[in-house]
Amino acid sequence: MTIGRKDNMAVPTVLTIHGDSFQINGRPTYAGHVHHGRSIEGRLFCVRAAQATFDDENWPRIKSYDAGTGVRSFAYPDTGVWDAERNLTEFCAALPSWKAHGISAVVLSFQGGRPILNVWKNRCDPQPWVNVGFERDGRLKPEYAARMGRCIAALDELGMVAVVGYFYFGQTARLENDVAVQRAIREATEFLAGLNRRNIIIEIANEVGLDWQTYHYLQFRSLALENIHHHVKYAQDLCDRALPVSASLMAPQLPTPDLVRTADLVLPHGNDLGPEGHARKVQYIRNMPAYIENPKPIFFNESSADVLDFQAAFEADVSWGYYDHGLNDYVSGFQAPPVNWAINTYAKRAYFERVRDITGAGGAA
């Protein structure tokens, strides 16, 4: 596959991996930055923004998903309607402020993330909202791809990294079978490679299944933890290894040796682990023979909104991702549409200002 912009424009943001360190344009991220005697070179400080490309195809036909506790709609309070274009525009408009606080990476997704807290958590059932970038046979939807491309371009122009997820358990069940899964990986990877944006990390699946039974009525054996490394290798080959590829783990999961050997980075999650759990997870991974053979970045690309968890990851010298769900109120969080992408709550300010303090309000480059 030829990787190159047709207009031959220079690529502003080139992410590479050297050992366990991230580099942008040939220099470690946060180059030269030291906080309280600890170097932060080579890390990514991240925000999970999986709903930046969100668009519920069932809305407004199905408006309420939580009748037991009151109406939860994705509509904006000032207009009474959901607007995918507004969501995308407001997300891109917020990015310069995130960058100014030292944020260097953002998690995006072709299938979003659970948009209503504590609703439809079953991994075997498709959720009632339809937020998926693929047709049933795995074809990439052009309109969804276009939104993703705009997000990646906005990040690229700011020198920031896009962690692009392909599959999320609540929407993967809308694909027909493993053949469709394979096609979706091919089309998404070819689309991303064709952008010639080198600020991308590919996350094949968000929180892979503990075993193959956890993915859609026994269909998706290939998305189970014990098999996911095959998809990682497939995507690496498709993009000629121009883009780093991995798959993320649920917080209780430990990576397999095959995944650690194959992936370009390790993506554990830290939800509910607490500070000590973060430290133990990092130590376990670093002690694995497969990791010792070939060290690579460890990146909690989804964890919590707790700055104590962030501090534990910081002290363990790994990268970390802020996950703040929210309540569909256009105020709190970053994952419950309609999302307010501003740094407008105590929880958001606590993390963003902590990153600014650590980085000296610098950028990633």
Salt bridges, closest charged atoms under 4 A:
GLU57 OE2 - LYS141 NZ 2.55
ASP66 OD2 - ARG72 NH1 3.95
ASP78 OD1 - ARG86 NH1 3.01
GLU85 OE2 - ARG150 NH2 2.86
GLU90 OE2 - ARG86 NE 2.85
ASP137 OD2 - ARG139 NE 2.85
ASP137 OD2 - ARG183 NH1 3.61
ASP156 OD2 - ARG5 NH2 3.49
ASP156 OD2 - ARG197 NH1 2.85
GLU187 OE2 - ARG183 NE 3.03
GLU207 OE1 - ARG123 NH2 3.22
GLU207 OE2 - HIS269 ND1 2.95
ASP237 OD2 - LYS233 NZ 2.78
ASP258 OD2 - HIS229 NE2 3.72
ASP258 OD1 - ARG261 NH1 3.78
ASP264 OD1 - ARG241 NH2 2.80
GLU276 OE1 - ARG280 NH1 3.81
GLU293 OE1 - ARG261 NE 3.83
GLU302 OE1 - ARG48 NH1 3.40
GLU302 OE1 - HIS269 ND1 3.63
ASP317 OD1 - ARG38 NH1 3.11
ASP317 OD1 - ARG43 NH2 2.97
ASP357 OD2 - HIS35 NE2 3.90
ASP357 OD2 - ARG354 NH1 2.91
